[in-house]
Amino acid sequence: MGFFRKVMAKSETVDLEEVLNNMDQIEEESYENADAFVKPLDLIVDADATAVINEAKAGNIVLVNIADLKKRNATKLRELIADIKAEIKKIDGDIAAISQERLLVTPAKVKIIKKK
C-alpha cells in the first residue's frame, strides 16, 4: 500500500493550454523514416484545393481547415470541397468532416469510418 500512496501523492497539475501551445514550438525532427505524413492545410483559394489533392496523391493524410472560407464564402467552399471529393474518389481515397471547421482527407486505400 505504501507504494501506491507514494505514486498517488506525486500528482502534479498539468496546464493543458500550456502544453498545447508549446507543442507547435518544438523543432521538427528529421522525417526520413516516415512512410506518410499528416499535414495541416488551410482551404482558402483554388490553389489550396490543388495542394490538398496533391498531398493525398502523394500518400499523405491532410487535415483541412475550412473555418476562414466558411465564414467568407460558403458557395466557394462547397465548390472546392466538391472538386476535392471528386479527385479523392478517383484515387480511392476518402474525405470526411471531423468538425464544423475541419475536414480529413486520406490517400488511396485509407478509409475513414464514419458514424451514422
C-alpha positions as CSV (number, residue, x, y, z in Angstrom):
1,M,0.0,0.0,0.0
2,G,2.9,2.4,0.7
3,F,4.0,2.3,-3.0
4,F,0.6,3.3,-4.2
5,R,0.4,6.2,-1.7
6,K,3.8,7.5,-3.0
7,V,2.6,7.2,-6.6
8,M,-0.7,8.9,-5.9
9,A,0.8,11.6,-3.7
10,K,3.1,12.8,-6.5
11,S,0.3,14.2,-8.7
12,E,1.3,17.4,-10.5
13,T,-1.2,19.6,-12.1
14,V,-0.7,19.9,-15.9
15,D,-1.7,23.1,-17.7
16,L,-3.3,21.7,-20.8
17,E,-3.3,25.1,-22.6
18,E,0.4,25.5,-22.0
19,V,1.2,22.0,-23.3
20,L,-0.9,22.5,-26.4
21,N,0.6,26.0,-27.1
22,N,4.1,24.8,-26.7
23,M,3.7,21.8,-29.0
24,D,3.9,23.9,-32.1
25,Q,7.1,25.5,-30.9
26,I,9.1,22.2,-30.8
27,E,11.5,22.0,-33.7
28,E,10.7,19.4,-36.3
29,E,12.8,16.4,-36.4
30,S,14.1,14.6,-39.5
31,Y,11.4,12.6,-41.0
32,E,13.5,10.3,-43.2
33,N,11.9,7.1,-41.9
34,A,8.3,8.2,-42.3
35,D,6.2,6.5,-45.0
36,A,3.5,9.2,-44.9
37,F,2.7,12.4,-43.2
38,V,-0.3,14.0,-41.5
39,K,-0.3,17.6,-42.9
40,P,-2.5,20.5,-41.8
41,L,-3.6,22.8,-44.6
42,D,-5.9,25.8,-44.9
43,L,-8.5,25.9,-47.6
44,I,-8.9,29.4,-48.8
45,V,-8.2,29.6,-52.6
46,D,-8.3,27.2,-55.5
47,A,-4.5,26.5,-55.2
48,D,-5.1,25.2,-51.7
49,A,-7.6,22.6,-53.0
50,T,-4.9,21.6,-55.5
51,A,-2.4,21.3,-52.7
52,V,-4.8,19.1,-50.7
53,I,-5.3,16.8,-53.7
54,N,-1.6,16.6,-54.4
55,E,-0.8,15.7,-50.8
56,A,-3.3,12.9,-50.8
57,K,-2.0,11.6,-54.1
58,A,1.5,11.6,-52.5
59,G,0.1,9.3,-49.8
60,N,-0.3,11.8,-47.0
61,I,-3.3,12.4,-44.7
62,V,-4.5,16.0,-44.7
63,L,-6.3,17.9,-42.0
64,V,-8.0,20.7,-43.9
65,N,-9.0,23.9,-42.0
66,I,-12.1,25.3,-43.7
67,A,-13.1,27.9,-41.0
68,D,-12.0,31.0,-42.8
69,L,-13.6,30.2,-46.2
70,K,-16.7,29.0,-44.4
71,K,-17.1,32.5,-42.9
72,R,-16.3,34.4,-46.1
73,N,-17.8,32.4,-49.0
74,A,-19.9,29.3,-48.4
75,T,-20.6,28.9,-52.1
76,K,-16.8,28.8,-52.9
77,L,-16.3,26.3,-50.0
78,R,-18.9,23.9,-51.4
79,E,-17.3,24.2,-54.9
80,L,-13.8,23.5,-53.6
81,I,-14.9,20.6,-51.4
82,A,-16.8,19.1,-54.4
83,D,-13.6,19.3,-56.5
84,I,-11.5,17.7,-53.8
85,K,-14.1,15.0,-53.2
86,A,-14.2,14.1,-56.9
87,E,-10.4,13.9,-57.2
88,I,-10.0,11.9,-54.0
89,K,-12.6,9.4,-55.2
90,K,-10.6,8.9,-58.4
91,I,-7.6,7.8,-56.3
92,D,-9.7,5.6,-54.0
93,G,-9.1,7.9,-51.0
94,D,-11.6,9.3,-48.6
95,I,-12.9,12.6,-47.2
96,A,-15.0,13.4,-44.1
97,A,-15.9,16.3,-41.9
98,I,-14.4,15.8,-38.4
99,S,-15.8,19.1,-37.1
100,Q,-17.5,22.2,-38.3
101,E,-14.1,23.7,-39.2
102,R,-12.0,20.7,-40.3
103,L,-12.0,18.0,-43.0
104,L,-10.0,14.8,-43.0
105,V,-8.7,13.8,-46.4
106,T,-6.9,10.4,-46.8
107,P,-4.9,8.9,-49.6
108,A,-5.6,5.7,-51.6
109,K,-6.6,2.7,-49.6
110,V,-7.0,4.6,-46.3
111,K,-10.7,4.7,-45.3
112,I,-12.4,6.8,-42.7
113,I,-15.0,5.0,-40.5
114,K,-18.0,7.4,-40.4
115,K,-20.6,7.3,-37.7
116,K,-24.2,7.3,-39.0
